[in-house]
Amino acid sequence: MKCSPLLCALMGLAAPLAHAHISLEQVSAQAGTYQKLTFRVGHGCAGSATRGITVLLPEGVAGAKPMPKAGWTIATVEGALKAPLMVHGVAVSRAVREVNWQGGPLADAQYDEFSLQIKVPDATGKYYFKVSQVCEQGSAHWNEAPGAPGAVMQFPAPCSMWCRPPARRTSTESAEPVAPWHL
């Protein structure tokens, strides 16, 4: 599947509707590339402040590096992959499977973002990130993937569509004329 500008724009409009609680800013990416992912935490747990966020990485994701965040500590959990992946020309059989931020508190009336860099798998498709949110009182587990058409999800997992990059022109193909910008 190729990422056309129209497809990416439509996914960007639909994503906030389906993932209104913890959302993923990057709703699409090119398969096989490195990508920054930003998880937005829009509220706490029934009015209680957020103290921790844990993101479980889908199979095939490698090279996860969380971004430091003032007032929060980071822990990662490494685990075995079902199949080895090539990262910088080296086969790896273990990778970060989970990233955890602890700290805050992030008040229910505020939002914040938690970022990490990953190597997007070469396989295209929709990938779901299960996220656990721990609050001063209670928790929420954003781990539901779509089931039956029209089914309502109470705790939808953030999702990203990973596509093939557009085909490159050969040097013998002519570029399409570009219209000048007019102000």
C-alpha positions as CSV (number, residue, x, y, z in Angstrom):
1,M,0.0,0.0,0.0
2,K,1.3,3.5,-0.9
3,C,0.8,6.5,1.3
4,S,-1.0,8.9,-1.0
5,P,-1.5,12.5,0.3
6,L,-5.3,12.0,0.3
7,L,-5.1,8.7,2.2
8,C,-2.8,10.2,4.9
9,A,-5.0,13.3,5.2
10,L,-8.2,11.2,5.6
11,M,-6.5,9.0,8.3
12,G,-5.4,12.1,10.1
13,L,-8.9,13.4,10.2
14,A,-10.4,10.1,11.4
15,A,-7.8,9.2,14.0
16,P,-8.8,11.8,16.6
17,L,-12.4,10.6,16.4
18,A,-11.5,7.0,17.1
19,H,-8.7,7.6,19.6
20,A,-9.8,10.6,21.6
21,H,-8.2,9.6,24.9
22,I,-4.6,8.6,24.3
23,S,-3.8,9.3,20.7
24,L,-0.9,8.9,18.4
25,E,0.1,12.0,16.5
26,Q,1.7,10.1,13.6
27,V,-1.3,8.3,12.1
28,S,0.8,7.1,9.1
29,A,4.5,6.4,8.3
30,Q,6.5,4.7,5.6
31,A,7.4,1.1,6.2
32,G,11.0,0.4,6.8
33,T,11.9,4.0,8.0
34,Y,12.8,5.5,11.3
35,Q,9.9,7.5,12.8
36,K,9.2,9.6,15.9
37,L,6.0,8.6,17.6
38,T,4.2,11.0,20.0
39,F,1.6,9.7,22.3
40,R,-0.8,12.4,23.5
41,V,-2.4,11.9,27.0
42,G,-5.6,14.0,26.9
43,H,-6.9,13.4,30.5
44,G,-6.4,11.5,33.7
45,C,-8.5,8.6,35.1
46,A,-11.9,9.9,36.2
47,G,-10.5,13.2,37.4
48,S,-7.3,11.7,38.9
49,A,-3.8,12.9,37.8
50,T,-1.6,10.6,35.6
51,R,1.5,9.3,37.2
52,G,2.7,6.7,34.6
53,I,2.4,5.8,30.9
54,T,3.5,2.4,29.5
55,V,3.6,1.8,25.8
56,L,3.8,-1.8,24.5
57,L,5.4,-2.0,21.1
58,P,3.9,-4.2,18.4
59,E,5.8,-7.1,16.9
60,G,8.3,-6.0,14.3
61,V,9.1,-2.6,15.8
62,A,12.8,-2.2,16.7
63,G,15.3,0.4,17.7
64,A,13.0,2.1,20.2
65,K,14.6,5.1,22.0
66,P,12.3,7.1,24.3
67,M,12.7,10.9,24.6
68,P,13.7,12.2,28.0
69,K,11.0,14.3,29.7
70,A,11.6,16.7,32.6
71,G,9.9,15.4,35.8
72,W,9.6,11.8,34.5
73,T,11.8,8.8,34.7
74,I,12.1,6.3,31.8
75,A,12.4,2.5,32.0
76,T,12.5,0.1,29.0
77,V,11.9,-3.6,29.0
78,E,13.7,-5.7,26.4
79,G,12.3,-9.0,25.0
80,A,12.7,-11.6,22.4
81,L,11.3,-11.0,18.9
82,K,9.3,-13.7,17.1
83,A,11.6,-13.3,14.1
84,P,15.0,-11.6,13.8
85,L,15.0,-8.1,12.3
86,M,17.7,-6.3,10.3
87,V,18.8,-3.1,12.0
88,H,21.7,-1.2,10.4
89,G,22.7,-4.4,8.6
90,V,22.8,-6.5,11.8
91,A,20.2,-9.2,12.6
92,V,18.7,-8.6,16.0
93,S,16.6,-11.1,18.0
94,R,15.9,-8.9,21.0
95,A,14.6,-5.4,21.2
96,V,12.8,-2.9,23.4
97,R,9.2,-4.2,23.8
98,E,7.9,-1.8,26.4
99,V,8.6,1.9,27.3
100,N,7.5,3.3,30.7
101,W,7.4,6.9,31.8
102,Q,6.8,7.5,35.6
103,G,6.5,10.9,37.3
104,G,4.4,13.9,37.0
105,P,1.8,14.3,38.1
106,L,-0.1,15.3,35.0
107,A,-3.3,16.9,36.2
108,D,-6.6,15.7,34.6
109,A,-7.2,19.2,33.3
110,Q,-3.9,19.2,31.4
111,Y,-2.5,17.2,28.5
112,D,1.0,16.2,27.6
113,E,3.0,14.2,25.0
114,F,5.4,11.3,25.4
115,S,7.7,10.6,22.4
116,L,10.0,7.8,21.2
117,Q,11.8,7.0,18.0
118,I,11.4,3.6,16.4
119,K,12.4,1.6,13.3
120,V,9.0,1.0,11.5
121,P,8.7,-2.6,10.3
122,D,9.0,-3.4,6.6
123,A,5.6,-4.9,6.6
124,T,2.7,-2.6,5.7
125,G,-0.6,-2.5,7.6
126,K,-2.2,-1.1,10.7
127,Y,-0.2,-1.4,13.9
128,Y,-1.8,-1.0,17.4
129,F,0.1,0.3,20.4
130,K,-1.3,-0.9,23.7
131,V,-1.0,1.8,26.3
132,S,-1.5,1.6,30.1
133,Q,-2.2,4.8,32.0
134,V,-1.7,4.8,35.8
135,C,-3.2,7.6,37.8
136,E,-3.1,8.6,41.4
137,Q,-6.4,6.8,41.8
138,G,-7.2,4.1,39.2
139,S,-5.8,3.3,35.8
140,A,-6.9,2.9,32.2
141,H,-5.7,0.3,29.6
142,W,-6.0,1.6,26.1
143,N,-5.7,-1.8,24.4
144,E,-8.8,-2.4,22.3
145,A,-8.4,-3.0,18.5
146,P,-11.4,-2.9,16.2
147,G,-13.5,-6.0,16.1
148,A,-16.8,-6.2,14.4
149,P,-17.7,-3.4,12.0
150,G,-19.5,-0.6,13.9
151,A,-18.4,-2.0,17.3
152,V,-17.9,0.8,19.9
153,M,-14.6,0.7,21.7
154,Q,-14.4,2.1,25.3
155,F,-10.6,2.0,25.4
156,P,-9.2,2.1,21.8
157,A,-5.5,1.5,21.4
158,P,-3.6,4.2,19.4
159,C,-3.0,3.1,15.8
160,S,-0.7,3.9,12.9
161,M,-0.9,2.9,9.3
162,W,2.4,1.9,7.8
163,C,2.6,2.2,4.0
164,R,5.1,1.6,1.2
165,P,6.9,4.7,0.0
166,P,5.9,6.1,-3.3
167,A,7.7,4.6,-6.3
168,R,10.8,6.7,-7.4
169,R,11.2,7.9,-10.9
170,T,14.1,6.8,-12.9
171,S,16.6,9.3,-14.2
172,T,15.1,8.9,-17.7
173,E,11.6,9.9,-16.6
174,S,10.7,13.5,-16.8
175,A,9.4,15.3,-13.8
176,E,5.9,16.7,-13.9
177,P,5.8,20.4,-14.3
178,V,5.4,22.3,-11.1
179,A,3.1,25.2,-10.9
180,P,4.6,28.3,-9.3
181,W,3.2,29.5,-6.0
182,H,1.3,32.7,-6.3
183,L,0.7,35.1,-3.4
